[in-house]
Amino acid sequence: MQQIETGVDSPFKQVLGQADTYFNSVDSAFQYTLVRQGKSSPVQAWIGGPLSVFLMLSILPVFPYVLTTLVPRLAGQSWSIVGLQIPTNSFWLWWVLCSSSALLLSLLYTPLDKRISEREKNKKIPANSMAFCHLYMAMRELRAYLVNQRKPHLADTSKHLRLYLYWSDTYVSTTALMKYLPSVTKDRAAISVSLSNLINVLRENYPWFRMTDDTTQISKAFGDFSARLLERIEQGIEIDKVLQCLGSLLAYEYSILKTPFESKAVGSGLSLAEFGNTMLCDFANSVLAMSSLQRSNVAAQKSTVAGALQSISHSLNGVLNHPNILICSIGWYAFLSILFIPTSLLIIKGFLHIAMDSTIVIGIITTPFIAAIAVSTAIYTRSAR
């Protein structure tokens, strides 16, 4: 493997300087992405949310029942419109009016929601830059820790590195593999497998499977990422060595981004892509030169609890996104029923004080069923594309 100089004017320093320039250019978009992640825009929150509630409670039908009860008391038993007598105590009239109004407003809101989502997307950083940005932030926190020795910097570093692993290509999900499977076999829950474990499976089951020495070292380094790097960060030891490893990894992550510097050579006769591959090998060798550390008891207990919660989350996610539409529909119906039925009963009996009848019972039972069919159909259609 070609050795890379690390002097003041070395290619390594040049690439890290370019990486600084790139991060500074996307820092505001990255911070905006972090702040807005998992959140809807104010328009979606104040219009889309209430509109969804209005649609759901119109079909339920809570709103029609309330109007059937209150309007005759407040505005008379009927209205005369263009010579027609409109009974205000007609439940079906209010149900049709509320449901049709909610559906019409939803259809009108859909283009607005699409435009807002597109605008939000343009403000956020591209997904292929998230790994680089989280790694850069981890290095920034580590440098701050070396200056002031404040423990919160270590916690922030661990957080950014775990997010780096999430956004990088070190894990392969079954969702990414589905396109290679026949449609009749697409009935597996979505899981995520580390690349190093996937390689071990291939080695164990296929004796003819071979990899280059560099590929073996790289996969093993990412497989030992937690034991060799994250543990040192959490325990606050050998931070300078960790920072050196992450610097090589950052140079690689920068080299695979589509940037204005991509086509330029960076010295030593190497293109940026070739230099990045060399730095990735340096990263792997540096990581494997470190010894694995044992986790502390507190960290191990936290990991056990987090693992149990993650296992439950993965199981639930696997059922709700199952490629088999029947299993997916049943899962969504059970999930929505648990959320919707108790809430509806609480509102109707506890706040509205409305007497239960067959119409309301049927509405409460069928609404989660209709929603489950709609959601599972959308998921099945999306996965079939």
C-alpha positions as CSV (number, residue, x, y, z in Angstrom):
1,M,0.0,0.0,0.0
2,Q,1.3,3.4,-1.0
3,Q,2.4,5.6,2.0
4,I,0.8,9.0,2.3
5,E,2.8,12.0,3.5
6,T,1.3,13.9,6.4
7,G,3.3,17.1,6.4
8,V,2.0,20.6,6.2
9,D,1.6,20.6,2.4
10,S,0.9,16.8,2.1
11,P,-2.0,15.5,0.1
12,F,-3.6,14.4,3.4
13,K,-3.6,18.0,4.7
14,Q,-4.9,19.2,1.3
15,V,-7.8,16.8,1.3
16,L,-8.8,17.7,4.9
17,G,-8.6,21.4,3.9
18,Q,-11.0,20.7,1.0
19,A,-13.2,18.7,3.4
20,D,-13.3,21.7,5.7
21,T,-14.3,23.9,2.8
22,Y,-17.1,21.5,1.8
23,F,-18.5,21.1,5.3
24,N,-18.6,24.9,5.8
25,S,-20.6,25.2,2.6
26,V,-23.2,22.7,3.7
27,D,-23.1,23.3,7.5
28,S,-26.3,25.4,7.6
29,A,-28.2,22.8,5.5
30,F,-26.8,20.0,7.8
31,Q,-27.9,21.9,10.9
32,Y,-31.3,22.5,9.4
33,T,-31.6,18.8,8.5
34,L,-30.8,17.9,12.1
35,V,-33.4,20.4,13.5
36,R,-36.1,19.4,11.1
37,Q,-35.6,15.7,11.1
38,G,-38.8,13.9,11.9
39,K,-40.7,17.2,12.1
40,S,-43.3,18.6,9.7
41,S,-43.5,22.2,8.5
42,P,-45.8,24.6,10.4
43,V,-48.3,24.5,7.4
44,Q,-48.4,20.7,7.6
45,A,-48.7,20.7,11.3
46,W,-51.5,23.4,11.5
47,I,-53.4,22.4,8.3
48,G,-52.4,18.8,7.4
49,G,-52.8,17.6,11.0
50,P,-56.2,19.1,11.8
51,L,-57.4,18.1,8.3
52,S,-56.4,14.5,9.0
53,V,-58.3,14.6,12.3
54,F,-61.3,16.1,10.6
55,L,-61.3,13.4,8.0
56,M,-61.0,10.6,10.5
57,L,-63.6,12.0,12.9
58,S,-66.0,12.6,10.0
59,I,-65.8,9.0,8.8
60,L,-65.8,7.7,12.4
61,P,-68.4,9.5,12.7
62,V,-68.0,11.8,15.7
63,F,-68.5,15.1,14.0
64,P,-71.7,14.0,12.2
65,Y,-73.2,12.7,15.5
66,V,-72.3,15.9,17.3
67,L,-73.8,18.1,14.6
68,T,-76.9,15.9,14.5
69,T,-77.3,16.5,18.3
70,L,-76.4,20.2,18.6
71,V,-77.6,21.9,15.4
72,P,-81.3,21.1,15.9
73,R,-81.1,22.5,19.4
74,L,-79.3,25.7,18.3
75,A,-80.7,26.4,14.8
76,G,-84.1,24.6,14.6
77,Q,-85.2,21.2,13.3
78,S,-85.0,22.2,9.6
79,W,-83.7,24.9,7.2
80,S,-85.4,26.2,4.2
81,I,-83.0,26.6,1.2
82,V,-84.5,27.6,-2.2
83,G,-87.8,26.2,-1.1
84,L,-86.3,22.9,0.0
85,Q,-86.7,21.8,3.6
86,I,-83.3,20.5,4.9
87,P,-83.7,18.5,8.1
88,T,-80.9,19.4,10.5
89,N,-81.4,16.3,12.6
90,S,-80.5,13.9,9.8
91,F,-77.5,11.9,10.8
92,W,-76.8,10.7,7.2
93,L,-77.0,14.2,5.8
94,W,-74.3,15.4,8.2
95,W,-72.2,12.3,7.6
96,V,-72.3,12.9,3.9
97,L,-71.5,16.6,4.2
98,C,-68.7,16.1,6.7
99,S,-67.1,13.2,4.8
100,S,-67.3,14.8,1.4
101,S,-66.0,18.1,2.7
102,A,-63.1,16.4,4.4
103,L,-62.3,14.4,1.3
104,L,-62.5,17.5,-0.9
105,L,-60.2,19.5,1.4
106,S,-57.8,16.7,1.5
107,L,-57.6,16.6,-2.3
108,L,-57.1,20.3,-2.4
109,Y,-54.4,20.1,0.3
110,T,-52.4,17.3,-1.4
111,P,-50.7,19.5,-4.1
112,L,-49.8,22.1,-1.3
113,D,-48.3,19.3,0.8
114,K,-46.3,18.0,-2.1
115,R,-44.9,21.5,-2.8
116,I,-44.0,22.0,0.9
117,S,-42.3,18.7,1.0
118,E,-40.3,19.5,-2.1
119,R,-39.2,22.9,-0.6
120,E,-38.2,21.2,2.6
121,K,-36.2,18.6,0.6
122,N,-34.3,21.4,-1.2
123,K,-33.4,23.0,2.2
124,K,-32.0,19.8,3.6
125,I,-28.6,18.3,2.9
126,P,-28.6,15.3,0.5
127,A,-28.7,11.9,2.1
128,N,-25.3,10.9,0.6
129,S,-23.6,13.7,2.6
130,M,-25.0,12.8,6.0
131,A,-22.3,10.2,6.8
132,F,-19.6,12.7,6.0
133,C,-21.2,15.5,8.0
134,H,-21.7,13.3,11.1
135,L,-18.1,12.1,10.9
136,Y,-16.9,15.7,10.6
137,M,-18.9,16.7,13.6
138,A,-17.5,13.8,15.6
139,M,-14.0,14.9,14.8
140,R,-14.9,18.5,15.8
141,E,-16.2,17.3,19.2
142,L,-13.1,15.3,19.8
143,R,-10.8,18.2,19.0
144,A,-12.8,20.3,21.4
145,Y,-12.4,17.6,24.1
146,L,-8.6,17.7,23.7
147,V,-8.7,21.4,24.4
148,N,-11.1,21.6,27.3
149,Q,-11.4,18.0,28.6
150,R,-15.2,18.4,29.0
151,K,-17.0,15.0,29.0
152,P,-20.1,16.2,27.0
153,H,-17.9,16.4,23.9
154,L,-17.2,12.6,24.2
155,A,-20.9,11.9,24.4
156,D,-21.6,14.0,21.4
157,T,-18.8,12.3,19.5
158,S,-20.3,8.9,20.2
159,K,-23.7,10.1,19.1
160,H,-22.3,11.4,15.8
161,L,-20.3,8.3,15.2
162,R,-23.3,6.0,15.7
163,L,-25.2,8.2,13.3
164,Y,-22.3,8.0,10.9
165,L,-22.5,4.2,11.0
166,Y,-26.3,4.5,10.4
167,W,-25.9,6.7,7.3
168,S,-22.8,5.1,5.9
169,D,-22.6,1.9,3.8
170,T,-21.4,-0.3,6.6
171,Y,-24.9,-2.0,7.0
172,V,-26.9,-3.8,4.4
173,S,-30.7,-4.0,4.8
174,T,-33.0,-6.6,3.3
175,T,-34.9,-3.8,1.7
176,A,-31.8,-3.2,-0.5
177,L,-31.7,-6.9,-1.4
178,M,-35.4,-7.2,-2.2
179,K,-35.0,-6.1,-5.8
180,Y,-32.9,-9.2,-6.4
181,L,-35.5,-11.6,-5.1
182,P,-38.5,-13.1,-7.0
183,S,-41.8,-11.4,-6.0
184,V,-43.1,-14.7,-4.5
185,T,-40.3,-14.7,-1.9
186,K,-40.7,-11.1,-0.8
187,D,-42.2,-12.0,2.5
188,R,-39.4,-11.3,4.9
189,A,-39.2,-8.7,7.7
190,A,-36.9,-5.8,7.1
191,I,-33.6,-6.2,9.0
192,S,-30.2,-4.7,9.0
193,V,-26.9,-6.7,8.8
194,S,-23.4,-5.4,9.2
195,L,-21.2,-5.8,6.2
196,S,-18.6,-7.7,8.2
197,N,-21.3,-10.2,9.4
198,L,-22.6,-10.6,5.8
199,I,-19.1,-11.4,4.6
200,N,-18.6,-14.0,7.4
201,V,-21.9,-15.6,6.2
202,L,-20.6,-15.8,2.7
203,R,-17.3,-17.3,3.8
204,E,-18.9,-19.9,6.0
205,N,-21.4,-21.0,3.3
206,Y,-19.3,-20.6,0.2
207,P,-15.7,-22.0,0.4
208,W,-14.9,-20.5,-3.0
209,F,-15.6,-17.0,-1.7
210,R,-12.5,-14.8,-1.7
211,M,-11.6,-11.2,-0.9
212,T,-8.5,-9.1,-1.3
213,D,-6.4,-8.5,1.8
214,D,-7.4,-4.8,1.8
215,T,-11.1,-5.7,1.7
216,T,-10.7,-8.2,4.6
217,Q,-9.0,-5.5,6.7
218,I,-11.6,-2.9,5.9
219,S,-14.6,-5.1,6.7
220,K,-12.9,-6.3,10.0
221,A,-12.2,-2.7,11.0
222,F,-15.8,-1.6,10.6
223,G,-16.9,-4.8,12.4
224,D,-14.7,-3.8,15.4
225,F,-15.6,-0.1,15.2
226,S,-17.4,-0.2,18.5
227,A,-14.9,-2.3,20.4
228,R,-11.8,-0.4,19.2
229,L,-13.0,3.2,18.7
230,L,-16.3,3.9,20.5
231,E,-15.1,2.3,23.7
232,R,-12.0,4.5,23.7
233,I,-14.1,7.5,23.2
234,E,-16.6,6.6,25.9
235,Q,-13.7,5.9,28.3
236,G,-11.8,9.0,27.2
237,I,-8.5,7.2,26.5
238,E,-6.1,7.4,23.5
239,I,-8.2,10.2,21.9
240,D,-5.3,11.3,19.8
241,K,-5.1,7.9,18.1
242,V,-8.8,7.8,17.6
243,L,-8.7,11.2,16.0
244,Q,-6.0,10.1,13.6
245,C,-8.0,7.1,12.5
246,L,-11.1,9.3,12.0
247,G,-9.1,11.7,9.9
248,S,-8.2,9.0,7.5
249,L,-11.8,7.9,7.4
250,L,-13.0,11.5,6.8
251,A,-10.6,11.8,3.8
252,Y,-12.2,8.7,2.3
253,E,-15.7,9.9,3.0
254,Y,-14.9,13.2,1.3
255,S,-13.4,11.4,-1.7
256,I,-16.7,9.6,-2.5
257,L,-18.8,12.8,-2.5
258,K,-19.7,14.5,-5.7
259,T,-17.8,17.8,-5.1
260,P,-16.1,20.4,-7.3
261,F,-12.7,18.9,-6.3
262,E,-13.6,15.4,-7.4
263,S,-11.7,15.4,-10.7
264,K,-8.6,17.1,-9.3
265,A,-5.4,15.2,-8.4
266,V,-4.2,15.6,-4.8
267,G,-0.5,14.9,-5.2
268,S,1.7,11.8,-5.3
269,G,0.2,11.1,-8.7
270,L,-3.2,10.0,-7.2
271,S,-6.6,11.2,-8.1
272,L,-9.0,12.0,-5.3
273,A,-10.8,8.7,-5.6
274,E,-7.5,6.7,-5.5
275,F,-6.3,8.8,-2.6
276,G,-9.5,8.1,-0.7
277,N,-9.2,4.3,-1.2
278,T,-5.6,4.5,0.2
279,M,-6.8,6.5,3.2
280,L,-9.5,3.9,3.9
281,C,-6.9,1.2,4.0
282,D,-4.8,3.4,6.4
283,F,-7.9,3.7,8.5
284,A,-8.5,0.0,8.6
285,N,-4.8,-0.7,9.5
286,S,-4.8,1.9,12.3
287,V,-8.0,0.5,13.8
288,L,-6.8,-3.1,13.8
289,A,-3.5,-2.0,15.4
290,M,-5.5,-1.0,18.4
291,S,-6.6,-3.5,21.0
292,S,-10.2,-4.2,21.7
293,L,-11.5,-2.8,25.0
294,Q,-14.0,-4.4,27.4
295,R,-17.2,-2.5,28.0
296,S,-17.9,-1.1,31.5
297,N,-20.8,-2.6,33.5
298,V,-22.9,0.6,33.2
299,A,-22.4,0.7,29.4
300,A,-23.2,-3.0,29.1
301,Q,-26.5,-2.6,31.1
302,K,-27.5,0.4,28.9
303,S,-26.7,-1.6,25.8
304,T,-28.8,-4.5,27.0
305,V,-31.8,-2.3,27.6
306,A,-31.3,-0.5,24.3
307,G,-30.9,-3.8,22.5
308,A,-34.2,-5.1,24.0
309,L,-36.0,-1.9,22.9
310,Q,-34.4,-2.0,19.5
311,S,-35.5,-5.7,19.1
312,I,-39.1,-4.7,19.9
313,S,-39.0,-1.8,17.5
314,H,-37.5,-4.0,14.7
315,S,-40.2,-6.7,15.3
316,L,-43.0,-4.1,15.2
317,N,-41.5,-2.5,12.1
318,G,-41.1,-5.8,10.4
319,V,-44.8,-6.6,10.8
320,L,-46.0,-3.1,9.9
321,N,-43.8,-3.1,6.7
322,H,-44.1,-6.8,5.9
323,P,-44.1,-7.5,2.1
324,N,-47.0,-10.0,2.6
325,I,-50.1,-7.7,2.4
326,L,-52.2,-9.9,4.6
327,I,-49.7,-9.9,7.5
328,C,-49.1,-6.2,6.9
329,S,-52.9,-5.4,7.0
330,I,-53.5,-7.5,10.2
331,G,-50.5,-5.8,11.9
332,W,-51.7,-2.3,11.0
333,Y,-55.3,-3.1,12.0
334,A,-54.1,-4.3,15.5
335,F,-51.8,-1.4,15.9
336,L,-54.4,1.2,14.8
337,S,-57.1,-0.4,16.9
338,I,-55.0,-0.2,20.0
339,L,-54.4,3.5,19.4
340,F,-57.8,4.5,18.0
341,I,-60.5,2.5,19.8
342,P,-59.6,3.5,23.4
343,T,-59.1,7.1,22.4
344,S,-62.4,7.2,20.6
345,L,-64.3,5.7,23.5
346,L,-62.6,8.2,25.9
347,I,-63.7,11.1,23.7
348,I,-67.2,9.9,23.1
349,K,-68.0,8.7,26.6
350,G,-65.7,10.9,28.7
351,F,-65.9,14.3,27.0
352,L,-68.9,14.4,24.6
353,H,-71.1,12.2,26.9
354,I,-72.8,10.7,23.9
355,A,-74.8,7.5,24.3
356,M,-73.3,4.6,22.3
357,D,-75.4,3.1,19.5
358,S,-74.8,0.6,16.7
359,T,-73.8,3.3,14.3
360,I,-71.0,4.6,16.5
361,V,-69.8,1.1,17.4
362,I,-69.6,0.1,13.7
363,G,-67.7,3.3,12.9
364,I,-65.2,2.8,15.7
365,I,-64.5,-0.8,14.6
366,T,-64.4,-0.2,10.9
367,T,-62.3,3.0,10.8
368,P,-59.1,1.3,11.9
369,F,-59.9,-1.5,9.4
370,I,-60.3,1.0,6.5
371,A,-57.1,2.8,7.5
372,A,-55.2,-0.4,7.8
373,I,-56.3,-1.5,4.3
374,A,-55.3,1.9,2.9
375,V,-51.8,1.9,4.6
376,S,-51.0,-1.7,3.8
377,T,-52.0,-1.2,0.2
378,A,-49.7,1.8,-0.1
379,I,-46.8,-0.1,1.5
380,Y,-47.4,-3.1,-0.8
381,T,-47.6,-0.9,-3.9
382,R,-44.4,1.0,-2.9
383,S,-42.4,-2.2,-2.3
384,A,-43.6,-3.8,-5.5
385,R,-42.2,-0.9,-7.6
